[in-house]
Amino acid sequence: MNPERTGIENRQEEEPASVLHEEAGVSDAQKQRTQSMNEAWSARARSFDRCAAQYDDVRPSYPSEAIDEILRFGALNAGARALEIGAGTGKATRRFLDRGLDITALEPGAQLIEVARAACEGSVAFHNATFEDWPIERAEFDLVFAGQSFHWVDQETGYTKAGEALRAGGTLALFWNRDAVVEGALNSRLDELYERRAPGIDKLTPEVLELVEQSVAECITATRLFETSVLLRFPRSSRVSTRHYVALLETRSAHATLPDAVRKHLLADVAELVDAAGGEIEMHYETVVHLAKRRS
């Protein structure tokens, strides 16, 4: 399942972002299919770097209430040391810098990190690296956080490595902006369009979104490094123009990695539908925040 239309960057089969496994009994055809999926996943992860400035312009940030709750949960004050995984253009980075945190920010995209450096002011050190490749600093951080990015991390090692970077009692905060499923005539027409133009881009149901959140919680628990995790939700909405909506879709990896002709025709048809409905679309977001404290 490919949930790009709901703002989750994940693979069609809902598999973790992990390397190909050489398991006994797996056929060559299965291995080839998995390898192909891993390559497609990597291509999607790299797609954001090609549209870094546009990403920063149109992607939503995170509500102040969510950031405040993260700080309250961890009893974090100005000067606390934080590690950010997948800083992107610094949307989440800026929120925590505004609260006075001392941030080490990891981002593998060269263009993304350039935008982030230009946009961020405060105590932050950017490193052009993936979390997997970054030499871990054990028990050094009061907070490890990732906004709209942790699904790109190797799921087999990422949760454990994040826990190991935290001091005892430190906080893990993983959060995403999820687009809510909204019913209505325009959404029905968009669904029909995607089924015709890009059937590989699925629209997630609330039931599947709930399974996604359950999976994150289970992965946190499986490390045995954290106390019971909690899930917080922050709903919000905004109306955006046709131009803004299409620009937003262009920054989503499943759209960005479509063949050029397919993407061009798909987005032209999307624009036509939104224009016909008044030239605006109501965007409903739910910022979901997974929080857990490192065991002593």
Backbone bond lengths (Angstrom), bond angles and torsions (degrees), N, CA, C in turn:
res aa  C-N    CA-C-N  psi(-1)  N-CA   C-N-CA  omega(-1)  CA-C   N-CA-C  phi
1 M - - - 1.469 - - 1.514 109.32 -
2 N 1.290 115.49 135.06 1.466 120.67 -178.88 1.522 108.92 -112.36
3 P 1.321 118.53 104.84 1.451 121.50 -171.06 1.515 115.71 -92.96
4 E 1.324 118.53 27.09 1.453 119.19 -175.33 1.520 113.78 -58.59
5 R 1.298 118.75 -33.46 1.457 119.23 -176.03 1.513 111.44 -66.92
6 T 1.313 116.76 -18.38 1.464 119.42 177.60 1.515 111.87 -103.20
7 G 1.311 117.58 10.08 1.452 119.88 173.41 1.503 115.19 87.12
8 I 1.340 118.17 3.06 1.448 121.24 175.84 1.517 106.85 -98.09
9 E 1.322 116.54 125.17 1.454 119.71 179.25 1.521 107.40 -91.52
10 N 1.301 118.40 92.33 1.453 119.28 -179.43 1.517 110.10 -138.69
11 R 1.293 117.38 165.59 1.440 124.17 -174.91 1.525 110.69 -80.66
12 Q 1.310 117.20 157.03 1.461 120.53 -172.75 1.517 112.90 -58.87
13 E 1.301 117.63 -33.58 1.454 119.91 -177.43 1.519 113.03 -89.89
14 E 1.346 117.17 8.54 1.461 121.26 -177.31 1.528 111.26 58.58
15 E 1.334 117.31 30.29 1.457 120.51 178.32 1.519 109.57 -88.14
16 P 1.341 118.41 152.51 1.464 120.86 178.59 1.507 111.62 -68.87
17 A 1.343 115.17 159.38 1.456 121.07 178.80 1.518 109.06 -79.41
18 S 1.297 116.51 77.89 1.457 120.47 -176.53 1.513 110.59 -126.21
19 V 1.311 115.47 165.14 1.449 120.72 -179.72 1.510 110.39 -75.00
20 L 1.331 115.78 164.01 1.453 121.87 179.09 1.528 110.17 -65.04
21 H 1.329 116.44 131.57 1.464 121.16 -179.87 1.522 109.85 -99.57
22 E 1.328 116.46 135.69 1.456 122.04 177.49 1.528 108.08 -96.99
23 E 1.335 116.40 83.41 1.449 120.21 -176.32 1.522 110.04 -98.26
24 A 1.330 115.69 144.67 1.446 120.78 177.10 1.517 109.74 -61.59
25 G 1.352 116.18 137.97 1.451 119.65 177.13 1.510 114.44 87.76
26 V 1.321 117.88 -2.93 1.460 120.59 178.53 1.519 108.10 -87.12
27 S 1.321 117.26 126.07 1.458 121.30 -176.69 1.514 111.22 -70.08
28 D 1.352 115.74 160.39 1.455 120.53 177.26 1.513 110.96 -60.60
29 A 1.323 116.79 -36.61 1.464 120.85 179.94 1.519 110.78 -65.13
30 Q 1.329 115.96 -40.59 1.465 120.12 178.44 1.519 110.60 -66.77
31 K 1.340 116.63 -41.14 1.456 120.19 178.30 1.525 111.15 -63.06
32 Q 1.324 115.74 -41.27 1.467 120.15 179.69 1.519 110.67 -64.73
33 R 1.330 115.80 -40.49 1.468 119.58 178.64 1.522 110.78 -64.20
34 T 1.343 116.45 -43.20 1.464 120.07 179.54 1.518 110.74 -64.98
35 Q 1.343 116.56 -40.75 1.455 120.31 178.16 1.520 110.84 -61.36
36 S 1.332 115.98 -41.92 1.460 120.71 179.14 1.520 111.14 -63.27
37 M 1.331 116.34 -40.04 1.464 120.82 178.79 1.519 110.58 -66.92
38 N 1.338 116.87 -39.52 1.462 119.70 178.37 1.520 111.24 -63.71
39 E 1.330 116.38 -39.35 1.458 120.55 179.05 1.523 110.77 -66.16
40 A 1.332 116.17 -41.37 1.473 119.85 177.53 1.520 110.86 -64.49
41 W 1.334 116.08 -39.35 1.468 121.68 178.22 1.521 110.33 -61.97
42 S 1.338 116.77 -43.64 1.462 121.07 179.44 1.527 110.92 -64.45
43 A 1.333 116.19 -38.92 1.462 119.81 178.88 1.520 110.88 -63.81
44 R 1.328 116.79 -38.65 1.458 120.20 178.03 1.525 111.06 -67.20
45 A 1.322 116.53 -39.58 1.465 119.94 179.60 1.526 111.35 -63.29
46 R 1.336 116.48 -34.27 1.465 120.45 -179.14 1.521 113.24 -81.43
47 S 1.326 117.29 -12.91 1.468 120.21 -172.23 1.525 113.14 -65.50
48 F 1.321 118.19 -27.34 1.467 120.80 -176.47 1.523 112.52 -65.84
49 D 1.327 115.84 -29.79 1.455 119.04 -176.28 1.531 111.87 -66.31
50 R 1.331 116.72 -22.63 1.467 120.76 -179.25 1.524 112.26 -79.35
51 C 1.323 116.92 -12.65 1.466 119.51 -177.79 1.524 110.12 -133.34
52 A 1.335 116.90 39.57 1.464 122.01 -171.37 1.529 112.80 -58.25
53 A 1.335 117.58 -48.94 1.467 120.17 -177.99 1.516 111.00 -64.72
54 Q 1.320 116.75 -41.54 1.460 121.09 178.66 1.522 111.11 -65.41
55 Y 1.320 116.34 -40.28 1.466 121.59 176.58 1.528 109.87 -55.81
56 D 1.323 115.92 -46.73 1.457 120.23 -178.10 1.528 111.26 -65.80
57 D 1.314 116.67 -33.53 1.464 121.03 -178.12 1.527 112.80 -71.07
58 V 1.342 116.93 -41.21 1.469 119.07 -167.67 1.516 115.37 -110.18
59 R 1.315 118.25 -20.40 1.464 118.16 179.80 1.528 110.15 -72.84
60 P 1.340 117.77 139.99 1.464 119.80 179.32 1.519 111.74 -70.78
61 S 1.317 115.60 151.64 1.455 120.53 174.52 1.524 108.47 -88.50
62 Y 1.312 117.69 -155.03 1.459 122.39 -176.15 1.524 109.35 -121.97
63 P 1.327 117.01 140.15 1.466 119.66 -176.30 1.526 112.58 -64.79
64 S 1.314 115.33 144.70 1.467 120.23 179.39 1.520 111.70 -57.62
65 E 1.339 116.16 -34.27 1.465 119.82 -178.91 1.526 110.84 -61.68
66 A 1.334 116.97 -36.65 1.460 120.38 -179.95 1.530 110.48 -67.57
67 I 1.320 116.26 -43.85 1.463 120.02 179.32 1.525 110.27 -63.84
68 D 1.329 116.49 -42.19 1.464 120.62 178.98 1.525 111.84 -60.31
69 E 1.344 116.28 -39.82 1.459 119.81 -179.35 1.524 111.46 -68.78
70 I 1.333 116.92 -35.47 1.467 120.01 176.35 1.522 110.11 -62.20
71 L 1.324 115.93 -45.85 1.466 120.13 -179.37 1.527 110.99 -66.08
72 R 1.320 117.00 -39.40 1.463 120.47 179.07 1.528 110.65 -65.32
73 F 1.332 116.30 -44.06 1.465 121.15 -179.62 1.523 111.04 -58.24
74 G 1.324 116.31 -41.36 1.453 120.40 -177.77 1.509 114.86 -92.52
75 A 1.352 116.99 1.80 1.468 121.30 -175.60 1.524 110.02 50.77
76 L 1.337 115.59 47.46 1.460 122.51 -174.74 1.516 110.93 -97.27
77 N 1.312 115.52 132.73 1.460 122.11 179.52 1.522 110.32 -119.99
78 A 1.324 115.95 173.70 1.460 120.86 176.94 1.528 109.42 -53.65
79 G 1.339 114.77 136.95 1.452 119.83 -178.88 1.511 114.11 96.66
80 A 1.335 117.69 -12.01 1.465 120.21 178.19 1.529 109.55 -63.35
81 R 1.326 116.38 143.95 1.466 121.14 -178.76 1.518 110.03 -88.19
82 A 1.337 116.01 129.86 1.460 121.01 -177.79 1.519 110.61 -129.22
83 L 1.313 115.78 143.09 1.459 123.17 173.22 1.519 107.91 -111.45
84 E 1.332 116.50 124.99 1.458 120.41 177.54 1.518 109.77 -106.95
85 I 1.324 115.83 132.16 1.462 122.58 -179.85 1.524 108.42 -105.86
86 G 1.327 116.77 114.70 1.455 120.96 179.75 1.514 111.94 75.09
87 A 1.321 116.75 68.09 1.468 120.98 -174.73 1.518 113.18 -70.05
88 G 1.344 117.48 -22.12 1.460 119.29 -176.71 1.516 110.73 58.67
89 T 1.328 116.27 -129.52 1.466 120.67 178.36 1.522 112.39 -92.04
90 G 1.316 116.95 10.24 1.464 120.31 174.97 1.510 115.52 88.01
91 K 1.327 118.13 21.27 1.466 119.50 -179.43 1.527 111.98 -63.26
92 A 1.328 117.00 -48.04 1.468 119.57 176.64 1.524 110.84 -74.49
93 T 1.324 117.07 -34.50 1.470 121.64 179.62 1.521 110.56 -54.16
94 R 1.324 115.66 -47.84 1.469 121.00 -178.04 1.520 111.73 -60.10
95 R 1.322 116.27 -38.81 1.466 120.06 -178.88 1.528 111.26 -61.03
96 F 1.340 115.79 -43.33 1.460 119.03 -178.00 1.526 111.83 -79.14
97 L 1.333 117.72 -30.26 1.463 119.53 174.23 1.526 110.70 -63.20
98 D 1.329 115.91 -36.19 1.472 119.97 177.91 1.522 111.77 -61.61
99 R 1.334 116.70 -23.82 1.470 121.13 178.56 1.523 111.65 -94.19
100 G 1.334 117.81 3.88 1.453 121.00 173.36 1.510 116.12 87.44
101 L 1.354 118.60 15.20 1.450 119.89 -179.70 1.531 111.18 -76.38
102 D 1.315 115.98 154.22 1.463 124.73 176.40 1.528 106.79 -98.47
103 I 1.335 117.87 110.52 1.462 121.61 -166.34 1.522 112.76 -114.18
104 T 1.328 115.09 133.42 1.457 123.19 165.42 1.523 105.99 -103.69
105 A 1.340 117.09 115.42 1.459 121.58 -172.21 1.525 110.72 -114.12
106 L 1.333 115.60 126.39 1.462 121.94 179.65 1.526 109.42 -104.43
107 E 1.329 116.67 133.78 1.463 121.43 177.77 1.529 108.87 -155.44
108 P 1.335 118.21 120.11 1.467 120.43 -178.05 1.525 115.10 -79.00
109 G 1.338 118.16 -18.78 1.461 120.75 -177.57 1.520 112.24 -81.58
110 A 1.324 117.24 120.68 1.468 120.96 -176.27 1.523 112.22 -63.83
111 Q 1.333 117.28 -42.34 1.466 120.40 -179.95 1.524 111.49 -72.38
112 L 1.312 116.43 -38.51 1.461 120.62 177.62 1.523 110.97 -60.63
113 I 1.318 115.93 -46.26 1.466 119.18 -177.55 1.524 110.90 -68.36
114 E 1.327 117.79 -29.40 1.463 120.42 176.37 1.525 110.82 -64.81
115 V 1.341 116.33 -43.04 1.467 120.60 176.91 1.527 110.08 -64.23
116 A 1.316 116.11 -42.73 1.473 120.63 -179.48 1.526 111.46 -61.55
117 R 1.302 116.78 -45.61 1.469 119.86 -179.80 1.522 111.43 -60.30
118 A 1.336 116.62 -39.32 1.464 120.67 -179.28 1.521 111.73 -70.14
119 A 1.322 117.00 -28.49 1.466 120.96 -173.72 1.519 113.74 -91.99
120 C 1.328 117.52 -19.46 1.463 120.36 -171.65 1.524 112.33 -101.71
121 E 1.305 114.85 135.25 1.457 121.97 175.25 1.522 108.41 -125.71
122 G 1.325 115.90 134.42 1.455 119.36 179.46 1.511 110.86 133.36
123 S 1.312 115.94 -164.22 1.460 122.05 -175.48 1.522 110.01 -85.49
124 V 1.333 116.28 85.75 1.455 121.18 -179.05 1.523 109.86 -140.68
125 A 1.333 115.61 136.96 1.459 122.34 175.21 1.515 107.88 -119.75
126 F 1.338 117.02 115.15 1.454 121.63 179.88 1.524 110.50 -89.96
127 H 1.331 115.20 141.08 1.457 121.58 177.27 1.529 108.20 -128.34
128 N 1.325 116.75 125.43 1.456 121.77 -179.39 1.536 108.62 -81.19
129 A 1.337 115.66 81.72 1.466 120.68 -174.09 1.518 110.29 -157.97
130 T 1.324 115.62 154.78 1.460 120.19 170.82 1.525 108.68 -81.25
131 F 1.309 115.56 160.43 1.459 119.72 177.02 1.528 110.33 -65.61
132 E 1.335 116.47 -36.40 1.456 120.28 179.96 1.529 111.84 -62.08
133 D 1.342 117.32 -36.98 1.466 121.23 -176.68 1.526 113.64 -87.72
134 W 1.326 116.84 -15.41 1.463 120.24 -175.24 1.530 110.65 -72.76
135 P 1.341 118.32 129.22 1.479 120.54 178.19 1.528 109.84 -65.83
136 I 1.300 116.04 119.59 1.467 120.17 -173.40 1.525 111.85 -67.08
137 E 1.315 114.49 139.82 1.463 121.94 171.15 1.527 105.99 -105.14
138 R 1.296 116.48 100.79 1.461 120.19 -172.77 1.525 112.32 -69.66
139 A 1.342 113.53 135.33 1.465 122.06 173.90 1.529 112.75 53.45
140 E 1.337 116.94 35.63 1.456 121.05 -176.69 1.524 113.98 -103.59
141 F 1.331 118.35 -13.89 1.457 119.82 -169.83 1.533 112.45 -117.39
142 D 1.313 114.06 145.61 1.461 120.99 175.18 1.528 111.19 -84.35
143 L 1.336 115.92 -24.15 1.463 121.82 -177.69 1.520 109.17 -145.18
144 V 1.320 116.14 133.18 1.469 122.17 167.25 1.517 105.80 -117.93
145 F 1.322 116.88 124.41 1.469 119.18 -177.83 1.518 111.75 -135.74
146 A 1.324 114.57 154.99 1.463 121.82 178.03 1.520 107.97 -147.89
147 G 1.326 116.64 120.90 1.452 122.00 177.82 1.516 110.48 -107.78
148 Q 1.325 116.15 117.55 1.474 122.33 176.39 1.534 111.82 60.76
149 S 1.325 117.72 32.29 1.458 118.10 -172.40 1.526 116.01 -143.25
150 F 1.313 119.15 -21.83 1.461 118.38 -167.71 1.526 113.17 -69.65
151 H 1.315 118.64 -19.37 1.467 120.62 177.26 1.524 111.61 -68.48
152 W 1.354 117.72 -16.33 1.461 120.89 176.39 1.531 112.26 -82.58
153 V 1.311 117.06 -11.71 1.465 122.27 -178.12 1.531 109.42 -82.49
154 D 1.333 116.90 146.13 1.457 121.51 175.22 1.527 108.70 -55.83
155 Q 1.323 116.44 114.78 1.457 121.01 -173.39 1.525 112.78 -70.26
156 E 1.322 117.87 -24.26 1.463 119.79 -178.62 1.520 112.29 -72.39
157 T 1.317 116.15 -29.85 1.475 119.58 -176.69 1.524 113.48 -115.72
158 G 1.333 117.34 -21.94 1.459 120.85 -170.52 1.511 115.02 -63.36
159 Y 1.334 117.00 -44.47 1.463 119.47 -177.16 1.527 111.13 -65.87
160 T 1.335 115.78 -40.59 1.464 119.43 179.23 1.525 110.95 -66.93
161 K 1.317 116.57 -42.74 1.463 119.80 -179.06 1.523 110.56 -64.48
162 A 1.340 116.89 -38.01 1.463 119.98 177.55 1.521 110.53 -62.58
163 G 1.330 116.58 -41.17 1.458 120.04 178.43 1.515 112.52 -65.16
164 E 1.328 115.96 -38.65 1.465 119.65 -179.49 1.519 112.61 -68.24
165 A 1.329 117.30 -24.46 1.465 120.33 178.73 1.522 112.32 -76.25
166 L 1.327 116.73 -17.12 1.462 121.45 -177.05 1.524 112.34 -87.80
167 R 1.313 114.97 144.32 1.459 119.55 170.16 1.529 108.18 -73.60
168 A 1.319 117.18 165.92 1.465 120.88 175.94 1.530 109.29 -58.83
169 G 1.318 116.46 129.69 1.462 121.23 -178.28 1.515 113.64 84.91
170 G 1.340 117.33 -2.02 1.458 120.79 178.75 1.523 111.48 -70.95
171 T 1.328 115.88 165.42 1.459 121.63 -172.26 1.520 112.64 -112.18
172 L 1.330 115.00 134.47 1.460 122.14 169.54 1.525 107.57 -101.30
173 A 1.333 117.03 128.30 1.470 121.64 179.19 1.527 108.74 -131.20
174 L 1.326 116.04 111.42 1.459 122.66 177.52 1.514 107.47 -115.00
175 F 1.327 117.02 124.53 1.462 118.03 -175.60 1.523 111.61 -143.22
176 W 1.326 113.08 153.10 1.458 122.07 -177.76 1.526 109.99 -142.31
177 N 1.315 116.43 150.13 1.454 121.83 166.61 1.522 107.53 -92.33
178 R 1.321 116.79 112.03 1.459 121.35 177.43 1.535 108.40 -99.45
179 D 1.315 116.95 134.15 1.459 119.93 172.93 1.521 107.88 -79.13
180 A 1.315 117.04 126.53 1.460 120.22 177.89 1.521 109.77 -70.65
181 V 1.331 116.23 149.98 1.458 120.94 175.19 1.521 107.90 -79.19
182 V 1.319 116.24 117.75 1.467 121.54 -176.55 1.518 109.26 -114.56
183 E 1.308 116.40 128.54 1.455 120.39 179.03 1.527 109.62 -86.49
184 G 1.314 116.64 163.41 1.464 120.52 178.37 1.516 110.62 143.67
185 A 1.333 115.55 168.67 1.459 120.60 -175.24 1.525 112.05 -61.21
186 L 1.342 117.23 -44.79 1.458 119.60 -178.06 1.523 110.89 -64.30
187 N 1.320 117.27 -43.45 1.455 119.96 180.00 1.528 111.59 -64.47
188 S 1.323 116.83 -35.84 1.465 119.77 177.17 1.523 110.65 -64.83
189 R 1.326 115.96 -40.30 1.469 119.50 179.17 1.530 110.51 -67.55
190 L 1.350 116.40 -37.83 1.463 119.43 177.09 1.531 110.74 -65.28
191 D 1.336 116.70 -39.67 1.463 119.75 177.59 1.530 110.44 -59.53
192 E 1.317 116.28 -45.04 1.468 120.63 -179.62 1.529 110.65 -62.98
193 L 1.336 115.97 -39.16 1.460 120.39 179.57 1.526 111.05 -63.73
194 Y 1.336 116.89 -45.01 1.457 120.14 -179.55 1.522 111.57 -65.44
195 E 1.304 116.89 -37.61 1.465 119.76 177.73 1.522 110.91 -62.03
196 R 1.315 116.98 -31.63 1.460 121.63 -178.18 1.526 112.07 -86.07
197 R 1.332 116.98 -45.25 1.464 121.65 -173.39 1.529 113.86 -90.12
198 A 1.332 117.30 -37.53 1.472 121.34 -174.80 1.521 109.82 -145.64
199 P 1.339 116.96 70.75 1.476 119.82 -175.96 1.521 114.06 -63.22
200 G 1.331 118.30 -16.46 1.460 120.06 178.40 1.509 113.91 -75.54
201 I 1.336 117.58 -13.04 1.461 121.08 178.83 1.524 107.68 -96.96
202 D 1.313 115.08 99.96 1.462 121.15 -175.93 1.518 112.08 -85.88
203 K 1.305 114.82 160.92 1.462 121.87 173.92 1.521 107.85 -108.63
204 L 1.308 116.70 120.93 1.462 120.35 -177.08 1.518 111.65 -75.08
205 T 1.308 114.67 144.82 1.455 121.30 174.23 1.528 109.07 -88.87
206 P 1.334 117.61 162.37 1.473 119.45 175.77 1.528 112.16 -57.32
207 E 1.337 116.76 -33.53 1.463 120.02 -179.71 1.527 111.40 -64.77
208 V 1.325 116.70 -42.04 1.458 119.81 -179.99 1.527 110.32 -70.78
209 L 1.327 116.57 -38.24 1.463 119.13 176.91 1.523 110.61 -59.63
210 E 1.319 116.42 -37.96 1.459 119.51 178.78 1.529 111.04 -65.45
211 L 1.330 116.59 -37.10 1.460 120.23 176.67 1.528 111.24 -64.87
212 V 1.326 116.93 -34.69 1.462 120.99 176.99 1.524 109.73 -61.05
213 E 1.339 116.31 -46.31 1.470 119.51 -179.90 1.526 110.96 -65.12
214 Q 1.320 116.87 -38.72 1.459 120.00 177.95 1.524 110.90 -62.53
215 S 1.332 116.30 -38.46 1.459 120.58 179.83 1.523 111.89 -63.77
216 V 1.337 117.10 -41.43 1.462 120.72 177.73 1.527 109.79 -61.35
217 A 1.329 116.23 -46.75 1.470 120.06 -179.57 1.527 111.15 -61.24
218 E 1.335 116.96 -40.42 1.457 120.88 -179.68 1.533 111.49 -66.33
219 C 1.336 116.44 -37.78 1.466 119.91 178.65 1.532 111.14 -66.05
220 I 1.329 116.76 -37.78 1.463 120.59 177.02 1.527 109.51 -63.62
221 T 1.324 116.39 -46.83 1.464 121.60 -178.76 1.523 111.75 -63.16
222 A 1.343 116.52 -38.08 1.464 121.04 -174.78 1.525 113.03 -63.25
223 T 1.319 118.37 -22.35 1.470 120.46 179.38 1.517 112.12 -70.45
224 R 1.338 116.83 -25.28 1.466 123.77 -175.65 1.530 111.96 63.21
225 L 1.322 115.51 17.22 1.465 120.39 179.31 1.527 112.15 -98.72
226 F 1.336 116.36 -12.01 1.457 119.75 -172.49 1.517 112.29 -121.79
227 E 1.321 113.67 154.22 1.456 119.35 167.79 1.526 108.12 -72.61
228 T 1.303 117.91 173.92 1.463 121.49 -177.88 1.526 111.16 -54.13
229 S 1.332 116.11 131.19 1.462 120.32 -179.60 1.522 111.06 -81.40
230 V 1.318 115.23 157.95 1.463 121.06 176.99 1.522 108.40 -125.42
231 L 1.328 115.86 152.95 1.459 122.09 -179.82 1.516 109.45 -120.37
232 L 1.332 116.16 125.21 1.457 122.18 177.52 1.528 109.32 -114.60
233 R 1.331 116.56 148.35 1.464 121.79 -178.53 1.525 109.81 -129.14
234 F 1.331 115.50 137.37 1.457 121.54 -179.02 1.539 109.00 -132.19
235 P 1.331 117.23 95.62 1.468 119.81 -178.74 1.525 112.11 -79.05
236 R 1.320 117.00 148.93 1.458 122.87 175.59 1.520 108.53 -162.71
237 S 1.301 116.61 169.28 1.461 120.21 -179.60 1.520 110.37 -152.27
238 S 1.320 115.29 159.60 1.461 120.82 175.70 1.526 108.87 -156.56
239 R 1.333 115.47 152.82 1.459 120.51 176.54 1.523 108.17 -98.58
240 V 1.336 115.33 132.50 1.458 119.81 -179.55 1.525 109.39 -126.97
241 S 1.322 115.12 155.36 1.454 121.17 -179.52 1.528 110.77 -75.74
242 T 1.326 114.62 166.03 1.462 120.01 175.85 1.525 110.38 -54.82
243 R 1.319 116.32 -46.58 1.462 120.92 -177.62 1.527 111.41 -60.49
244 H 1.329 116.00 -43.04 1.467 119.99 179.98 1.526 110.43 -65.50
245 Y 1.308 117.01 -43.52 1.462 121.23 -177.55 1.530 111.28 -62.73
246 V 1.321 116.43 -44.55 1.465 120.07 178.92 1.527 110.23 -65.36
247 A 1.333 117.06 -40.65 1.468 120.27 177.72 1.526 110.84 -62.48
248 L 1.339 116.83 -36.29 1.466 121.13 177.18 1.526 110.43 -63.93
249 L 1.337 116.49 -45.79 1.460 120.14 179.40 1.523 111.28 -61.08
250 E 1.314 117.15 -34.57 1.466 120.91 -179.77 1.525 112.34 -63.39
251 T 1.330 117.01 -22.91 1.468 120.42 -179.50 1.520 112.59 -90.47
252 R 1.318 118.29 -2.58 1.460 120.90 -179.63 1.518 109.56 -89.90
253 S 1.312 116.13 134.72 1.459 120.79 -165.95 1.519 113.82 -63.03
254 A 1.328 118.46 -36.53 1.460 119.47 -179.92 1.525 111.12 -67.02
255 H 1.331 116.99 -29.85 1.464 120.84 175.05 1.526 110.34 -78.11
256 A 1.322 116.55 -43.85 1.466 121.00 -176.06 1.516 112.40 -63.23
257 T 1.333 117.39 -27.39 1.460 120.31 -176.97 1.526 113.10 -98.95
258 L 1.320 117.54 6.50 1.469 120.23 171.65 1.532 109.55 -68.10
259 P 1.325 118.69 154.42 1.467 119.72 171.09 1.525 109.73 -54.77
260 D 1.325 116.95 143.65 1.460 121.23 -173.48 1.523 113.03 -53.09
261 A 1.323 117.46 -45.18 1.464 120.95 -177.09 1.526 111.10 -66.15
262 V 1.330 116.05 -40.72 1.468 120.04 179.40 1.523 110.01 -63.92
263 R 1.340 116.68 -46.47 1.465 120.58 -179.90 1.523 111.11 -62.10
264 K 1.315 117.31 -43.29 1.458 121.71 -178.64 1.523 111.30 -59.65
265 H 1.334 116.66 -48.02 1.465 120.28 -178.57 1.525 111.38 -69.68
266 L 1.344 116.66 -39.10 1.458 120.40 179.10 1.526 110.96 -60.44
267 L 1.322 117.03 -50.14 1.463 120.33 -176.39 1.523 112.07 -70.15
268 A 1.326 117.63 -31.23 1.471 120.04 174.99 1.519 110.16 -64.47
269 D 1.332 116.36 -40.34 1.464 120.10 178.56 1.527 111.68 -69.96
270 V 1.342 116.83 -37.05 1.468 120.37 175.31 1.528 109.79 -59.86
271 A 1.325 116.03 -47.43 1.465 120.46 179.98 1.521 111.39 -59.58
272 E 1.311 116.66 -40.66 1.468 120.55 179.89 1.524 110.83 -63.51
273 L 1.329 117.26 -41.47 1.463 120.80 179.74 1.525 111.50 -66.09
274 V 1.325 117.09 -44.01 1.465 120.18 -179.14 1.529 110.24 -67.71
275 D 1.320 117.50 -40.53 1.467 120.80 176.82 1.526 110.85 -60.14
276 A 1.318 116.35 -41.98 1.464 120.61 -179.33 1.518 112.23 -66.34
277 A 1.341 116.26 -23.12 1.472 121.50 179.80 1.526 112.20 -93.13
278 G 1.332 116.97 10.11 1.460 120.14 176.97 1.516 114.72 116.59
279 G 1.326 116.91 -1.00 1.462 119.73 176.00 1.514 115.06 81.57
280 E 1.336 117.67 10.49 1.457 121.95 177.34 1.517 109.52 -142.15
281 I 1.329 115.14 155.71 1.462 120.34 175.99 1.523 108.23 -135.44
282 E 1.317 115.35 139.48 1.465 121.35 178.36 1.523 108.89 -84.16
283 M 1.330 115.99 118.02 1.459 121.37 179.07 1.530 108.91 -99.75
284 H 1.303 116.10 117.71 1.459 121.64 178.05 1.520 108.81 -104.67
285 Y 1.318 116.64 120.20 1.459 121.94 -179.76 1.521 109.94 -113.50
286 E 1.318 114.29 153.00 1.457 120.82 167.42 1.526 106.24 -133.02
287 T 1.315 116.54 113.61 1.456 119.86 175.07 1.515 107.57 -82.12
288 V 1.329 116.41 117.62 1.471 121.12 179.09 1.524 108.16 -104.37
289 V 1.318 116.23 135.14 1.462 122.15 -176.17 1.521 109.14 -127.05
290 H 1.320 116.37 119.70 1.460 122.20 174.01 1.527 108.76 -98.60
291 L 1.327 116.36 124.50 1.468 122.20 -177.15 1.519 110.36 -123.74
292 A 1.316 115.49 139.81 1.470 119.97 175.65 1.534 108.81 -153.27
293 K 1.323 115.32 147.03 1.474 120.19 178.10 1.524 110.43 -104.07
294 R 1.339 114.36 140.26 1.468 121.49 178.64 1.521 108.95 -68.51
295 R 1.318 114.64 132.62 1.469 119.42 177.83 1.534 110.33 -63.91
296 S 1.296 115.78 151.39 1.475 121.51 177.34 1.515 110.33 -74.22
